[in-house]
Amino acid sequence: MKPDDTSTPTASEPIAPNDAFIRDRATVLSYAALGCYTFWLYAFGPAVTLLRDELGFSYTLLGLYSVFWSLGAALAGATFTWAARLLSRGWLLWSSAVGAAVGAGLFTLSAGVPATLVGTVLFGLAGTMLLTVIQAILSDQHGPRRDQALTEANIGAGASAVFAPLVLGALAVTALGWRVTFAIPALVLALLFLRYRKVAYRSNPREKSGVASRRLPAACWMFAVLMAFGSAIEFCLVYFGPQVLIATGMSAAAASAALGANFLGILIGRMVGATLTRRVGNAVPLLYASLVVTAASFTLFWLTDQPVLAIGGLFLCGIGVANLYPLALALTLGAGPGQEDQANARSQLVVGLVAAASPFILGSFADHLGLFAAFAIEPVLIVGGGFLLWGGLRARRRQAQLHGQHRTLA
């Protein structure tokens, strides 16, 4: 069935003033769809741990699953701008949801490493396309208030991140098995389609007028890399955090379930972030504070050999990393006015490449140097994120100054 997709809101959903924040039907749908995607994403990392326990492959191969996911994500980032020009927001949303469900099916129902890697690529491609169009919809709907919309959306995503590994761990010890977990978001998305297939979406007229063909500003790229570093910090913990817990004496199933502490921290951090971003101007201080909390809590997780302290460190790391992605994304989109689709797509390309490299490098180092030494990649990413935030803000100020000079000359 074809979604009834239009480019402007219906009469019952008036366009809000720039200083108002209205959670319309498109916003509610976006929040719910992002929760489904996040459930898949955060079930995937622990699922690979359980798959490794079944098949007995190396840390390097475990990291390869991240590479294949991220290659699909990078492909989505490279093609989103093109796809967004050909397809409406509604068509892109629902076709991506179907593709992600097919990828999840291939990953969970296939036997052996090669077939599950094929499912992982499709999963990464369609899932990231779904994520990107959701972000585009929220940016279209809320404009200058996108930071609040993206942070609120990630509260639901944080809740999904908490429940996904818990559900996965619970089903892993039943006759149903952990693979059933991946059918849950597909069912929810099907119900959402029945409820919201006729929702209307706003469009960004400057994207349609050719503004997006310009090169993105330097600040936009710096914030995009910051966003990628934040994702890499998180992904390394998702993929290899359970391995650290296993090294403290926990079983694979218990370690996968205990990763939920990290996701609980993410949920709490995003709830706090959503409250703080209701006031304009809090995004940058919150980003700096997030990096500091991440650095301190990761040090605890990294240095302890006690399961309880390690789980506590993962929880605090979740609070630290919670707002890195949504706020860096908001800065990225805001740094390229009229080029939001292009900035959105390029940021996902960068995230895909960095997220592919980081866990794979960590896994390779772990095989050769040990897991403890390999996790030294995390402090590098955290410090690098701080410099990128500082540099992006400086570049944005220079961009604003040059724009002001050009307007004066004109």
JOZIHU-V636147 format. One line per field, one symbol per residue. ss: DSSP state (H for helix, E for strand, C for the rest). A space follows every 50 residues. Layout:
ss=???
This chain:
ss=CCCCCCCCCCCCCCCCCCCCCCCCHHHHHHHHHHHHHHHHHHHHHHHHHH HHHHHCCCHHHHHHHHHHHHHHHHHHHHHHHHHHHHCCHHHHHHHHHHHH HHHHHHHHHCCCHHHHHHHHHHHHHHHHHHHHHHHHHHHHHHHHHHHHHH HHHHHHHHHHHHHHHHHHHHHHCCCCCHHHHHHHHHHHHHHHHHHHCCCC CCCCHHHHCCHHHCCCCHHHHHHHHHHHHHHHHHHHHHHHHHHHHHHCCC CHHHHHHHCHHHHHHHHHHHHHHHHHCCCCCCHHHHHHHHHHHHHHHHHH HHHCCCHHHHHHHHHHHHHHHCCHHHHHHHHHHHCCCCCHHHHHHHHHHH HHHHHHHHHHHHHHHHHHHCHHHHCCHHHHHHHHHHHHHHHHHHHHHHHH HHHHHHHHHC
